[in-house]
Amino acid sequence: MNVVWKYLDKRAGAVSALKDFGSMKFIVENTDDEIKAAYDKMSSCRGVRYDGMHMKNLNTVENRIINGIEEIDVLKERYRQAVEYMDWFVPAWEQLSEDDRYVLDIFYCKDNEYGSSVVDGIAEHFHIERASAYRRKNHAIEKLTFLLFGKP
């Protein structure tokens, strides 16, 4: 499925894509380590042990390997989706001006805080009024929406 279908409402989709950026970047940067850890967990299996009274699960090793393979498959699919997202989002993000990226990053990406303190910070940074800070944010979202999806 194409990544664009996840964001059908274009403006809301641009905001959602912004909010997803940190997670997707994390997935792309850390999946190799998670896959290595899953392989290590699979290969460090202990053998079947018996105690004097009860017989332990004889399929423990096989179950651990199967669970590890399933975990690796999930990690690889998550990574594939994150790469597809990054291939779609990053070129549009890089075409924005530095000021537009700053405004969008502050409004939507920094811990997803959205409130008056964010607006005040933008207004102070650019030496503009609060209303102008909102207009600047809306203009930056419109640019990003156009870059991601084309005509509105």
N, C-alpha and C positions, 0 to 999 in steps of 0.2 A: 504494500500500500504506500502510495506517495505521501511524503511528510506534509504536503500542503493540505491534504484532506483533513488533517487534524485541526486545522485553523480555518474553518469555512467562513465565519464572520470575520472579514478582513481586518477591521480595526481592533476588535477584541483578540483576533488571532495574532496580530502584531504584538500586542501587550502580553499575551500568553507566551509567545515565542521569546520575548525579552525575559520573562520570568523563568523560562526553561533553560536559558543560556548557561547559567552557572552549573546546573545539574548535568547538562549534556557535556560541558567542558570537563567536569569532574569524571564523568564516565569514560570519556575518551582518554583522559590522562591516567586513569587508575585501573582500568579493566585488565591490563596485562598482569599487574600484581595480584589482582583477585583471582585470575585464572591460575597463576602459578601456585597461589595458596591452596586452591581447590585440588590441583594435581598433587601437591605435597600431602594434603590431608588424605587423598586416595592412596598414595603409595606408602604411607606410613601405617598401613593397616597391621593390626596384630593378628596373630593366628587364633584359631579356636582353642579355648581353654576349658578344661573340665575341672570342676571341683568334686569333692568326694560324694556329694549328695545329689547335685543337680547337673544336668548337662546344659551348657550355654547354647545359645542360638548357633546352629552350625552354618548358617548362611550370613553371618555377620560381615565377613569380608566381602562377599558378593554384594550384599546390600549397600555397604559403604561405597563400593566402586560404582554401582548403579546410581546412587544418589549424587556422587561426585560428577558423573557424566551428565546427569540432568542439570546440575548446577552450572556446569561449564557451558552447556547448550544455552541456558537462560542468559548467562553473562555474554556469550557471543552474540546472541540476538539483540540484547540491550545495546551492546557496542555498535552493531550494525545500524540500528536505528539512530544512535547518537551521531555516528559519522554522517549518515544521510542528512540529519538535521543540520549539522555544522556545515556541510557542503552547500546547503540551501541558505542558511542564515548569515554566516560570516561574510560572504561577499557583499550582501546588502548592508550589513553593519559597518563594514570598512568604507563603503561609499558615503556614509554620513559624515558631516563635518565633525570636528573634534568637539565643538560646542554642543551639537545635537547629541552626540554620544554621551557627553557629560550629563546633560539634562536627563536623558532617558535612563542612564545608569543610576543616577541619584533617585529619580522618581520610582523606578521599577525593580532595579537589580540589587540595590544595597539592602539586604535583609527584607526585601519587599515591603519596606515601610512607605506608607503614603499618608502624609498628614501635613499639618500646617508648618511643622518644623522643617520639613523637606522644602516646602515652598519658600519659606523664609531664607533657607540656605541658598537656594537658587537665586532668589531676588538679591541677596547680599553679594553673591559671587559675581553676578552680572551688573550690579548696581542699577536694578530696575525695580518697579513696583510688583506686588504680588500678582496682580491681574496680568501683567506682562509675562511673569514667570509661567503662569498657566497657559498663556497664548504660545509661548516658546515651546512648552511641552507638547501642546496639541499640534503645533506645526511640525515638530520633530517626529511625532507619531505618524502624521500624515505622510511625511517623507519616507519613513521606514515602511509603512504599509504599501506605498507605491513601489518601493524597491523590492519588496518581498512578493507582491501579488500582481503588480502591474496596475492598470487602470482600475479606479475604485468602482 
